[in-house]
């Protein structure tokens, strides 16, 4: 269903699956995978309210928590809800969504950059690049994760050009939910 080209039709199928499963005595945990998939489809069709509802229910059912936060963060960015987006991306970093952590750092870096927080943006981009490189070195990483890691590395390379980003990544810290340096070192 997710591979179909018709997101509207696929969304209706998932909505019907959820209704049927719940009508037959299923629980929210039983339909959580459908809610997550429906949330992604609704997001692609630009139904952000519907997507938000489904992804939030997915989180409430303890299903794909990190990935749900990631996509909610993207939705919040699109709607200009910067603080909410930041909160979702920070949730991704602390979640089991290992494959999305580097991308979450990229978005945190972009948020910091747009707020003229150059220290925070450099640290976020450095952390993203470091995580992406580490992910590529892991055994059993799927093609989609490899592609995302390569995209993160390419994106952060532009942001960190001329800096010793491996060194910076070791100095990432958090203070009041924002990136802050702990004795940064920049290459000469």
WOVEN-V429612 format. One record per residue. N is the residue number from 1. SS is DSSP state (~ for helix, > for strand, _ for the rest). OMEGA is omega in whole degrees, 0 to 359 (none if undefined). Layout:
# WOVEN-V429612
n->N ss->SS omega->OMEGA
n->N ss->SS omega->OMEGA
This chain:
# WOVEN-V429612
n->1 ss->_ omega->182
n->2 ss->_ omega->182
n->3 ss->_ omega->181
n->4 ss->_ omega->180
n->5 ss->_ omega->184
n->6 ss->_ omega->182
n->7 ss->~ omega->179
n->8 ss->~ omega->180
n->9 ss->~ omega->179
n->10 ss->~ omega->178
n->11 ss->~ omega->180
n->12 ss->~ omega->179
n->13 ss->~ omega->179
n->14 ss->~ omega->178
n->15 ss->~ omega->179
n->16 ss->~ omega->177
n->17 ss->~ omega->179
n->18 ss->~ omega->180
n->19 ss->~ omega->181
n->20 ss->~ omega->182
n->21 ss->~ omega->179
n->22 ss->~ omega->179
n->23 ss->~ omega->180
n->24 ss->_ omega->175
n->25 ss->_ omega->178
n->26 ss->_ omega->180
n->27 ss->_ omega->176
n->28 ss->~ omega->177
n->29 ss->~ omega->179
n->30 ss->~ omega->184
n->31 ss->~ omega->182
n->32 ss->~ omega->178
n->33 ss->~ omega->177
n->34 ss->~ omega->179
n->35 ss->~ omega->178
n->36 ss->~ omega->180
n->37 ss->~ omega->179
n->38 ss->~ omega->178
n->39 ss->~ omega->178
n->40 ss->~ omega->179
n->41 ss->~ omega->180
n->42 ss->~ omega->177
n->43 ss->~ omega->179
n->44 ss->~ omega->179
n->45 ss->_ omega->176
n->46 ss->_ omega->173
n->47 ss->_ omega->187
n->48 ss->~ omega->179
n->49 ss->~ omega->178
n->50 ss->~ omega->179
n->51 ss->~ omega->180
n->52 ss->~ omega->180
n->53 ss->~ omega->183
n->54 ss->~ omega->180
n->55 ss->~ omega->177
n->56 ss->~ omega->177
n->57 ss->~ omega->176
n->58 ss->~ omega->178
n->59 ss->~ omega->181
n->60 ss->~ omega->178
n->61 ss->_ omega->180
n->62 ss->_ omega->178
n->63 ss->_ omega->178
n->64 ss->_ omega->185
n->65 ss->~ omega->182
n->66 ss->~ omega->180
n->67 ss->~ omega->178
n->68 ss->~ omega->177
n->69 ss->~ omega->180
n->70 ss->~ omega->183
n->71 ss->~ omega->173
n->72 ss->~ omega->176
n->73 ss->~ omega->177
n->74 ss->~ omega->179
n->75 ss->~ omega->179
n->76 ss->~ omega->177
n->77 ss->~ omega->180
n->78 ss->~ omega->182
n->79 ss->_ omega->179
n->80 ss->_ omega->179
n->81 ss->_ omega->189
n->82 ss->~ omega->182
n->83 ss->~ omega->178
n->84 ss->~ omega->179
n->85 ss->~ omega->179
n->86 ss->~ omega->179
n->87 ss->~ omega->179
n->88 ss->~ omega->181
n->89 ss->~ omega->175
n->90 ss->~ omega->176
n->91 ss->~ omega->179
n->92 ss->~ omega->183
n->93 ss->~ omega->180
n->94 ss->_ omega->185
n->95 ss->_ omega->177
n->96 ss->_ omega->179
n->97 ss->_ omega->186
n->98 ss->~ omega->183
n->99 ss->~ omega->181
n->100 ss->~ omega->183
n->101 ss->~ omega->181
n->102 ss->~ omega->179
n->103 ss->~ omega->177
n->104 ss->~ omega->177
n->105 ss->~ omega->178
n->106 ss->~ omega->181
n->107 ss->~ omega->175
n->108 ss->~ omega->177
n->109 ss->~ omega->178
n->110 ss->~ omega->176
n->111 ss->~ omega->180
n->112 ss->~ omega->180
n->113 ss->~ omega->181
n->114 ss->~ omega->178
n->115 ss->_ omega->179
n->116 ss->_ omega->176
n->117 ss->_ omega->186
n->118 ss->~ omega->178
n->119 ss->~ omega->180
n->120 ss->~ omega->181
n->121 ss->~ omega->179
n->122 ss->~ omega->180
n->123 ss->~ omega->179
n->124 ss->~ omega->179
n->125 ss->~ omega->178
n->126 ss->~ omega->178
n->127 ss->~ omega->179
n->128 ss->~ omega->182
n->129 ss->~ omega->179
n->130 ss->~ omega->179
n->131 ss->~ omega->180
n->132 ss->~ omega->178
n->133 ss->~ omega->179
n->134 ss->~ omega->180
n->135 ss->~ omega->179
n->136 ss->~ omega->181
n->137 ss->_ omega->181
n->138 ss->_ omega->177
n->139 ss->_ omega->174
n->140 ss->_ omega->179
n->141 ss->_ omega->182
n->142 ss->_ omega->182
n->143 ss->~ omega->181
n->144 ss->~ omega->178
n->145 ss->~ omega->177
n->146 ss->~ omega->180
n->147 ss->~ omega->179
n->148 ss->~ omega->179
n->149 ss->~ omega->178
n->150 ss->~ omega->177
n->151 ss->~ omega->179
n->152 ss->~ omega->180
n->153 ss->~ omega->179
n->154 ss->~ omega->182
n->155 ss->~ omega->182
n->156 ss->~ omega->177
n->157 ss->~ omega->178
n->158 ss->~ omega->183
n->159 ss->~ omega->187
n->160 ss->_ omega->183
n->161 ss->_ omega->178
n->162 ss->_ omega->180
n->163 ss->_ omega->176
n->164 ss->_ omega->189
n->165 ss->~ omega->176
n->166 ss->~ omega->178
n->167 ss->~ omega->181
n->168 ss->~ omega->183
n->169 ss->~ omega->179
n->170 ss->_ omega->185
n->171 ss->_ omega->181
n->172 ss->> omega->176
n->173 ss->> omega->179
n->174 ss->> omega->175
n->175 ss->> omega->181
n->176 ss->_ omega->176
n->177 ss->_ omega->179
n->178 ss->> omega->176
n->179 ss->> omega->174
n->180 ss->> omega->179
n->181 ss->> omega->165
n->182 ss->_ omega->180
n->183 ss->_ omega->181
n->184 ss->_ omega->176
n->185 ss->_ omega->178
n->186 ss->_ omega->181
n->187 ss->_ omega->177
n->188 ss->_ omega->none
